[in-house]
Amino acid sequence: MPYCTQPDLEERYGTQLLIDLTDRGELATGTIDTDTVTRAISEADALIDGYVKGRYTLPFAVTPDPIPKISREIAIYTLHVYEPNEKIVRDYQQAIKTLQEIAKGNVILDADGVTPAETGAGGVRVNDRERPFTAENLKGFI
């Protein structure tokens, strides 16, 4: 299940922007190329999964915030063939920073985490060395 959809992108960025970004044929059709949008969303979702898979169980049972927002920001950035405007670039950079913080564990998602690998050790290990001073070899000093 994708983290965002074409209607999400249309609602956030407008249908006309998606037409402008995806209608790349030799003859303009004036419609959104859904395959191009789907590919951009898939690429964004794969990038997100790459950052969060070490900390969370995928696929998410319920997609936690801010994952859909991050997916939209990365997908719209990916759709740009030429330089996007400053706002889209800033949003993309912030999305990547947020993913890095999630990967480090500084941002916690409301989702099931990955269980850390067990070492097999059942508790604390103590290695007791031979004591150099004993009651026997200290006789006469006390």
C-alpha positions as CSV (number, residue, x, y, z in Angstrom):
1,M,0.0,0.0,0.0
2,P,1.6,3.3,-1.0
3,Y,2.2,6.0,1.6
4,C,0.5,8.6,-0.6
5,T,-1.7,8.5,-3.8
6,Q,-2.2,10.6,-6.9
7,P,-5.3,12.2,-5.4
8,D,-3.2,13.2,-2.3
9,L,-0.7,14.9,-4.6
10,E,-3.5,16.6,-6.6
11,E,-5.1,17.8,-3.4
12,R,-1.8,19.2,-2.0
13,Y,-0.2,20.5,-5.2
14,G,-3.0,20.9,-7.6
15,T,-4.0,19.0,-10.7
16,Q,-2.4,21.6,-13.1
17,L,1.0,21.1,-11.5
18,L,0.8,17.4,-12.0
19,I,-0.3,17.8,-15.6
20,D,2.7,20.2,-16.1
21,L,5.1,17.7,-14.6
22,T,3.8,14.5,-16.2
23,D,2.4,15.4,-19.6
24,R,5.8,14.8,-21.3
25,G,4.7,13.4,-24.7
26,E,5.5,14.9,-28.0
27,L,1.9,16.0,-28.2
28,A,0.5,17.4,-25.0
29,T,-2.7,15.6,-23.9
30,G,-3.6,18.0,-21.1
31,T,-3.9,15.0,-18.6
32,I,-1.9,13.5,-15.8
33,D,0.3,10.6,-16.8
34,T,-0.7,8.2,-14.0
35,D,2.2,5.8,-14.7
36,T,4.7,8.6,-14.1
37,V,3.0,9.6,-10.9
38,T,2.8,6.0,-9.7
39,R,6.5,5.5,-10.5
40,A,7.5,8.7,-8.5
41,I,5.4,7.5,-5.5
42,S,7.0,4.1,-5.7
43,E,10.4,5.6,-5.7
44,A,9.6,7.8,-2.7
45,D,8.1,4.9,-0.8
46,A,11.2,2.7,-1.5
47,L,13.4,5.5,-0.2
48,I,11.3,5.9,3.0
49,D,11.4,2.1,3.5
50,G,15.2,2.1,3.2
51,Y,15.5,4.6,6.0
52,V,12.9,3.1,8.4
53,K,13.4,-0.7,7.9
54,G,16.1,-1.0,10.5
55,R,13.8,0.5,13.2
56,Y,10.3,-0.5,12.3
57,T,8.5,-3.6,11.0
58,L,7.4,-3.2,7.4
59,P,4.9,-2.9,6.0
60,F,3.3,-0.6,8.5
61,A,-0.1,-1.9,9.9
62,V,-1.2,1.7,9.9
63,T,0.9,4.3,8.2
64,P,2.1,6.7,11.0
65,D,2.5,10.4,10.6
66,P,4.7,12.0,9.1
67,I,5.3,9.2,6.5
68,P,2.5,10.3,4.1
69,K,3.7,13.9,4.1
70,I,7.3,12.8,3.5
71,S,6.1,10.6,0.7
72,R,4.3,13.5,-1.0
73,E,7.3,15.8,-0.7
74,I,9.7,13.3,-2.1
75,A,7.3,12.2,-4.9
76,I,6.6,15.8,-6.1
77,Y,10.4,16.6,-6.0
78,T,11.0,13.4,-8.0
79,L,8.5,14.4,-10.7
80,H,10.4,17.5,-11.6
81,V,12.5,17.1,-14.6
82,Y,14.0,20.6,-14.3
83,E,14.8,22.6,-11.2
84,P,11.8,22.7,-8.8
85,N,10.9,25.9,-7.0
86,E,12.6,26.7,-3.7
87,K,9.7,25.6,-1.5
88,I,9.6,22.1,-3.1
89,V,13.4,21.8,-2.7
90,R,13.2,22.9,1.0
91,D,10.4,20.5,1.7
92,Y,12.4,17.7,0.0
93,Q,15.5,18.5,2.1
94,Q,13.5,18.6,5.3
95,A,11.8,15.2,4.4
96,I,15.3,13.6,4.0
97,K,16.5,15.1,7.3
98,T,13.4,13.7,9.0
99,L,14.1,10.3,7.5
100,Q,17.7,10.5,8.8
101,E,16.4,11.4,12.2
102,I,14.0,8.4,12.1
103,A,16.8,6.1,11.1
104,K,19.0,7.4,14.0
105,G,16.1,6.9,16.5
106,N,15.8,10.7,17.3
107,V,12.3,10.8,15.8
108,I,10.0,8.0,17.0
109,L,7.1,6.8,14.9
110,D,3.9,5.4,16.4
111,A,4.5,2.0,14.8
112,D,5.7,-1.5,15.7
113,G,9.5,-1.6,16.0
114,V,12.0,-4.2,15.0
115,T,13.0,-6.4,17.8
116,P,16.7,-6.2,18.4
117,A,18.7,-9.4,17.8
118,E,19.3,-11.5,20.9
119,T,22.9,-12.2,21.9
120,G,22.1,-15.4,23.6
121,A,23.5,-14.2,26.9
122,G,20.9,-14.5,29.7
123,G,22.2,-11.7,31.9
124,V,25.3,-10.2,33.5
125,R,28.6,-12.2,33.2
126,V,31.2,-11.8,36.0
127,N,34.7,-13.2,35.7
128,D,36.2,-13.5,39.1
129,R,40.0,-13.7,39.1
130,E,42.2,-15.3,41.8
131,R,42.6,-12.9,44.6
132,P,46.3,-12.0,45.4
133,F,45.6,-11.4,49.1
134,T,44.0,-14.0,51.2
135,A,43.7,-14.7,54.9
136,E,46.5,-17.3,54.5
137,N,49.1,-15.1,52.9
138,L,48.4,-12.1,55.1
139,K,49.0,-13.9,58.4
140,G,51.3,-11.8,60.5
141,F,50.5,-8.5,58.8
142,I,47.4,-7.8,60.8
